[in-house]
Amino acid sequence: MRFAYSKERPGYLMVFGVDDNGRVFPYYDEQALVGVRVEAGGRVMLPDSVELDGHKGWERIFVLWSETQFADDAMRLAVSRTLSGVDSDVRRMTTLDLPVAQVSMLLRRP
């Protein structure tokens, strides 16, 4: 998969997934949930593509944007709180309780 964005201002973009086992995995930094610095623009492709692993089941992909860098611990806490609020059902986990622009997409991987 490859991701693109359109934003009127520069900022930080984070793309990560949460699978139906509650595992959180960033797509653009294998070690931490931090954003990639992006410039303003329309339909700008993020560097590199993302290859899906062999997971079977449900996965929620989140894309978040902020003018400031994301903190890994705050992100993981928001994911944990949201999962517990929906009885660990990633299919019902549509948004995170964070004051940032965000979208999510649900995937079913057979």
C-alpha positions as CSV (number, residue, x, y, z in Angstrom):
1,M,0.0,0.0,0.0
2,R,1.1,3.6,-0.5
3,F,-0.4,6.6,1.2
4,A,-0.9,10.2,0.0
5,Y,-2.1,13.3,1.8
6,S,-3.4,16.8,1.1
7,K,-2.9,19.5,3.6
8,E,-2.8,23.3,3.4
9,R,-0.1,23.6,6.2
10,P,3.0,21.6,7.1
11,G,2.9,19.4,10.1
12,Y,3.3,15.8,11.2
13,L,1.5,12.8,9.8
14,M,1.2,9.4,11.5
15,V,0.0,6.2,9.9
16,F,-0.4,3.1,12.1
17,G,-2.5,0.0,12.5
18,V,-4.2,-1.8,15.3
19,D,-5.1,-5.4,14.7
20,D,-7.8,-7.5,16.3
21,N,-5.2,-8.8,18.9
22,G,-4.7,-5.3,20.1
23,R,-1.2,-5.1,18.5
24,V,-0.2,-1.6,17.5
25,F,2.3,-1.1,14.7
26,P,3.5,2.1,13.1
27,Y,3.9,2.0,9.3
28,Y,6.6,4.7,9.0
29,D,8.8,4.1,12.1
30,E,9.2,0.5,13.3
31,Q,10.2,1.6,16.8
32,A,7.8,4.3,17.8
33,L,4.4,5.9,17.2
34,V,5.7,9.3,16.0
35,G,4.8,11.4,13.0
36,V,6.6,12.0,9.8
37,R,7.3,15.6,9.0
38,V,5.3,16.6,5.9
39,E,5.1,19.8,3.9
40,A,1.9,21.5,2.6
41,G,0.6,20.2,-0.7
42,G,-2.1,18.3,-2.5
43,R,-2.0,14.6,-3.2
44,V,1.6,14.3,-1.9
45,M,2.8,10.7,-1.8
46,L,4.5,9.5,1.4
47,P,7.9,8.0,0.9
48,D,8.1,4.2,0.3
49,S,5.2,1.8,0.3
50,V,3.9,-0.4,3.1
51,E,3.8,-4.2,2.8
52,L,1.2,-5.9,4.9
53,D,2.3,-8.8,7.1
54,G,0.6,-12.2,7.2
55,H,-2.0,-11.3,9.8
56,K,-5.5,-12.8,9.2
57,G,-8.5,-11.0,10.6
58,W,-9.5,-7.4,11.3
59,E,-7.2,-4.4,11.3
60,R,-7.9,-0.7,11.8
61,I,-5.6,1.8,10.0
62,F,-5.4,5.3,11.5
63,V,-4.0,8.4,9.8
64,L,-3.5,11.4,12.1
65,W,-2.2,14.9,11.4
66,S,-1.0,17.5,13.8
67,E,1.0,20.7,13.7
68,T,3.2,19.4,16.5
69,Q,5.0,16.1,16.9
70,F,3.2,13.2,18.5
71,A,4.4,11.6,21.7
72,D,4.7,7.8,21.6
73,D,3.4,7.3,25.1
74,A,0.4,9.5,24.6
75,M,-0.5,7.7,21.4
76,R,-0.3,4.3,23.0
77,L,-2.4,5.4,25.9
78,A,-5.1,6.8,23.6
79,V,-5.1,3.5,21.7
80,S,-5.4,1.5,24.9
81,R,-8.2,3.7,26.3
82,T,-10.1,3.5,23.0
83,L,-9.8,-0.3,22.8
84,S,-11.0,-0.8,26.4
85,G,-13.9,1.5,25.7
86,V,-15.1,-0.7,22.8
87,D,-14.5,-4.0,24.6
88,S,-11.3,-4.6,22.5
89,D,-13.3,-4.7,19.3
90,V,-11.1,-3.0,16.7
91,R,-14.1,-2.9,14.3
92,R,-15.8,-0.4,16.7
93,M,-12.6,1.7,17.2
94,T,-13.3,4.5,14.7
95,T,-11.6,7.4,16.3
96,L,-9.1,8.1,19.1
97,D,-9.7,10.6,21.9
98,L,-7.0,13.0,20.7
99,P,-7.3,16.7,19.6
100,V,-5.9,16.0,16.1
101,A,-7.3,15.6,12.7
102,Q,-7.8,11.9,12.0
103,V,-9.4,9.3,9.8
104,S,-9.5,5.5,10.0
105,M,-10.2,2.6,7.8
106,L,-11.2,-0.9,8.7
107,L,-9.6,-3.8,6.8
108,R,-10.5,-7.5,6.9
109,R,-7.6,-9.6,5.9
110,P,-8.7,-13.2,4.9
